[in-house]
Amino acid sequence: MRRFVVGLGLLVLGLSLLAEPALAATPIASKLQLRGHLPELGERPVMRVFQTQAAYDGFRTSLGDANVFPPAANMFMSFDKDILALYARGNDTGGRCLRTGPNATLDGDTATLDLLFESGTCGAPSTAHYPFILVSLARTAADGSSWVTPARSVCASAPGVSDSRACASLGTSATTPSPASSASASPVPTAAPASATPTGTASATASRTATPSTAAPASVAPSPTRSAVAVASPSAAASASAQPAASGNSDFFLTAGLVGLGVLIGIVIMAARRPRRAIRRIP
């Protein structure tokens, strides 16, 4: 009986070690598409998710003269393989810009962007303090599964900043305020109508980098009191595509181990219920 108990304990320990990788967060390849500073995205942290080109184009046109976002055809992604996540920090301290790592993480029903601050304003004036970042996320996670379902959400937060977390549900692509925030109202960006024309002569530039060493300028015309400068970093796309895919066999081994555990438990129970035979001692 002691051997059964020891064997059972070792099996449970082995299954716990086997299940640990399966329960870990799953990487999702991410690529930086655009970043910069834009007051029109709101004073508070906000997250938006675009699963179709029509949804993204509708958002672009809603910004009117403040639009610095590139057309979908000019980005380093396609909506049949990726979705877009837009995180805006809101009113920040200034003098810094957001960037992302090569992977987001899927934990349960939440995909979280890996964001970092770096010094500089991405080409905007030194007084700019409304950082945002546009990131594409692969529809297929590293384990080969399709993670984009209505029950899941995409979240992000500014590192080191309290009450900066914002999420958007994939079911509605609607923005939700930060769960930790004490604000009672959702952040709503100020959008200029698409037909509006600027009344001043001030302008800002939006640059997109085609390669790590070359840049193609494009001019936009926001209103005189707004400064909107954004830059894309396609060089981050190369590192994101080289991430190793996780093995899809972990679920199979976990299931097989659990079945084996059940069989052993059944054997132990049957052995415990079997009546002991009297041992006849020879004098």
C-alpha positions in Angstrom: 0.0 0.0 0.0 2.9 2.4 0.7 4.2 1.8 -2.8 0.9 2.8 -4.2 0.8 6.0 -2.2 4.3 7.0 -3.1 3.7 6.3 -6.8 0.5 8.3 -6.7 2.3 11.3 -5.1 5.0 11.2 -7.7 2.4 11.0 -10.5 0.6 14.0 -9.1 3.8 16.0 -8.9 4.7 15.1 -12.5 1.3 16.2 -13.7 1.5 19.5 -11.9 4.9 20.2 -13.6 3.4 19.1 -16.9 0.4 21.4 -16.5 2.4 24.5 -15.6 3.5 25.3 -19.2 -0.1 24.8 -20.4 -1.5 27.3 -17.9 1.1 29.9 -18.7 0.3 33.0 -20.7 0.3 32.5 -24.5 2.3 34.9 -26.7 0.6 36.8 -29.6 2.8 38.3 -32.2 2.5 42.1 -32.3 3.8 44.8 -34.6 4.1 48.5 -34.1 2.2 50.3 -36.8 2.1 54.0 -35.7 2.8 56.0 -32.6 2.9 59.7 -31.7 0.9 62.3 -29.8 -2.7 63.3 -30.6 -5.0 65.3 -28.2 -8.1 64.3 -30.1 -7.9 60.7 -28.7 -9.0 61.9 -25.3 -7.8 63.2 -21.9 -8.1 59.8 -20.2 -6.6 56.4 -21.2 -8.6 54.7 -23.9 -8.4 51.5 -25.9 -10.0 50.8 -29.3 -9.9 47.6 -31.4 -10.5 47.3 -35.1 -11.2 43.9 -36.6 -12.2 45.0 -40.1 -10.9 47.6 -42.5 -14.3 49.3 -42.6 -14.2 49.9 -38.8 -10.7 51.3 -39.1 -11.5 53.6 -42.0 -14.6 54.9 -40.2 -12.4 55.9 -37.3 -9.9 57.6 -39.5 -12.5 59.7 -41.2 -14.1 60.6 -37.9 -10.9 62.5 -36.9 -11.3 64.9 -39.7 -8.5 67.4 -40.1 -6.7 65.9 -37.1 -6.3 62.5 -38.9 -2.7 61.4 -39.0 -3.4 57.6 -39.3 -2.3 55.9 -42.5 -4.7 54.0 -44.8 -4.9 50.3 -44.2 -3.1 49.6 -47.5 0.0 51.5 -46.2 0.4 49.5 -43.0 2.4 46.4 -42.3 -0.6 44.1 -41.7 -3.7 42.7 -43.3 -7.1 42.3 -41.6 -7.5 38.7 -42.7 -4.5 37.8 -40.5 -4.4 40.6 -37.9 -6.5 43.0 -35.9 -5.5 46.5 -34.8 -5.4 47.8 -31.2 -5.1 51.5 -30.5 -4.1 52.6 -27.0 -4.1 56.3 -26.1 -2.5 57.3 -22.8 -4.3 60.6 -22.6 -2.8 63.6 -20.8 0.7 62.6 -19.9 3.8 64.3 -18.4 5.3 64.9 -21.8 8.7 64.3 -23.2 8.2 60.6 -23.8 6.7 58.2 -26.3 5.1 54.7 -26.2 6.6 51.6 -27.9 5.7 47.9 -27.8 7.5 44.6 -27.6 7.3 41.8 -30.2 4.5 40.0 -28.3 1.3 40.6 -26.5 0.3 38.0 -23.9 -3.0 36.1 -23.8 -4.0 35.1 -20.3 -7.5 33.6 -20.0 -9.8 36.0 -21.9 -7.5 39.0 -21.8 -4.8 39.9 -24.3 -2.4 42.5 -22.9 -0.1 44.7 -24.9 3.5 44.9 -23.8 4.1 48.7 -23.7 7.1 50.6 -22.6 8.0 54.3 -22.4 11.0 55.8 -24.1 12.4 59.3 -24.0 11.5 61.6 -26.8 8.2 62.6 -28.4 8.4 60.7 -31.7 9.1 63.9 -33.6 6.4 65.9 -32.0 7.1 69.2 -30.2 8.7 69.0 -26.8 5.4 70.2 -25.3 3.4 67.2 -26.7 1.9 65.1 -23.9 -0.8 62.9 -25.5 1.1 59.7 -26.5 -0.7 56.9 -28.4 0.3 53.7 -30.1 -1.3 51.6 -32.9 -0.4 47.9 -32.8 -1.4 45.0 -35.0 -2.0 41.6 -33.3 -1.9 38.3 -35.1 -5.2 36.5 -35.1 -3.4 33.2 -34.4 -1.6 32.9 -31.1 1.8 31.2 -30.7 0.2 27.8 -29.9 -1.6 27.9 -33.3 -5.0 28.7 -31.9 -7.3 31.4 -33.1 -7.8 33.6 -30.0 -10.0 36.3 -31.5 -13.4 35.6 -30.0 -16.3 37.9 -28.8 -15.7 36.8 -25.2 -12.1 38.2 -25.1 -10.7 41.7 -24.6 -7.6 43.6 -25.4 -6.1 45.7 -22.6 -3.0 47.9 -22.1 -1.6 50.3 -19.6 1.2 52.9 -19.5 4.1 51.4 -17.5 4.5 52.9 -14.1 1.3 55.0 -14.3 -1.5 54.2 -12.0 -5.1 54.2 -13.3 -3.8 54.0 -16.9 -5.3 50.6 -17.8 -7.9 50.5 -20.6 -9.6 47.6 -22.3 -11.8 47.0 -25.4 -14.0 43.9 -25.9 -13.7 42.0 -29.1 -17.4 41.3 -29.0 -18.3 44.9 -29.5 -15.0 46.6 -30.1 -16.2 49.1 -27.6 -13.9 51.0 -25.3 -14.2 50.4 -21.6 -12.5 52.6 -18.9 -9.7 51.3 -16.7 -11.0 48.9 -14.0 -8.7 50.6 -11.5 -9.8 54.1 -12.5 -12.0 56.1 -10.2 -13.4 58.1 -13.0 -17.2 57.5 -13.6 -17.3 58.4 -17.2 -15.6 56.6 -20.2 -13.0 58.7 -21.9 -14.4 60.1 -25.1 -12.1 61.7 -27.7 -13.0 64.9 -29.4 -13.5 64.1 -33.1 -13.7 66.7 -35.8 -16.2 66.0 -38.6 -14.7 64.8 -41.8 -16.0 67.8 -43.8 -14.4 70.3 -41.5 -11.5 72.4 -42.8 -8.8 74.0 -40.8 -9.1 77.8 -40.3 -5.5 78.5 -39.5 -2.2 78.2 -41.2 -0.4 76.0 -38.7 0.5 72.5 -39.8 2.2 69.4 -38.4 4.0 66.6 -40.2 3.5 62.9 -39.9 6.3 60.7 -41.1 6.4 57.0 -41.8 9.6 55.0 -42.0 9.6 52.5 -44.9 12.9 51.0 -43.8 14.9 51.5 -40.6 17.1 54.0 -42.4 14.7 55.9 -44.8 11.6 58.0 -44.2 8.9 59.4 -46.4 7.3 62.6 -45.2 3.6 63.3 -45.6 1.9 66.5 -44.5 -1.3 66.8 -42.6 -3.2 69.9 -41.5 -4.6 69.9 -38.0 -6.2 72.9 -36.3 -3.9 75.7 -35.2 -4.0 74.8 -31.5 -3.2 71.1 -32.0 0.1 69.4 -32.4 -0.2 65.9 -34.0 3.0 64.1 -35.1 3.1 60.4 -35.5 5.8 58.0 -36.8 5.6 54.3 -37.8 8.3 51.8 -37.0 8.1 48.9 -39.4 11.5 47.7 -38.2 9.6 46.2 -35.2 7.7 43.9 -37.6 10.8 41.9 -38.5 11.5 40.9 -34.9 7.9 40.1 -34.2 7.6 37.6 -37.1 10.6 35.6 -35.9 9.1 34.5 -32.6 9.1 30.7 -32.1 5.7 29.0 -32.0 4.8 27.1 -28.8 4.3 23.4 -29.0 0.7 22.3 -29.4 1.3 18.9 -27.8 1.1 20.1 -24.2 -2.7 19.7 -24.0 -2.4 16.1 -25.3 0.2 15.1 -22.7 -1.8 16.8 -20.0 -4.9 14.9 -20.9 -3.1 11.6 -21.1 -1.5 12.2 -17.7 -4.9 13.0 -16.1 -6.4 9.8 -17.6 -3.5 7.8 -16.2 -4.0 9.4 -12.8 -7.6 8.4 -12.8 -6.8 4.8 -13.6 -4.2 4.6 -10.8 -6.7 6.1 -8.3 -9.3 3.5 -9.4 -6.7 0.7 -8.8 -5.9 2.0 -5.4 -9.6 2.2 -4.4 -10.3 -1.3 -5.7 -7.2 -2.7 -3.9 -8.3 -1.0 -0.6 -11.9 -2.5 -0.8 -10.7 -6.0 -1.6 -11.0 -8.2 1.5 -7.7 -9.5 2.8 -7.1 -13.2 2.7 -6.2 -14.9 5.9 -2.5 -16.0 5.9 -2.1 -19.5 7.2 1.0 -19.7 9.3 2.8 -23.0 9.4 3.9 -23.9 12.9 
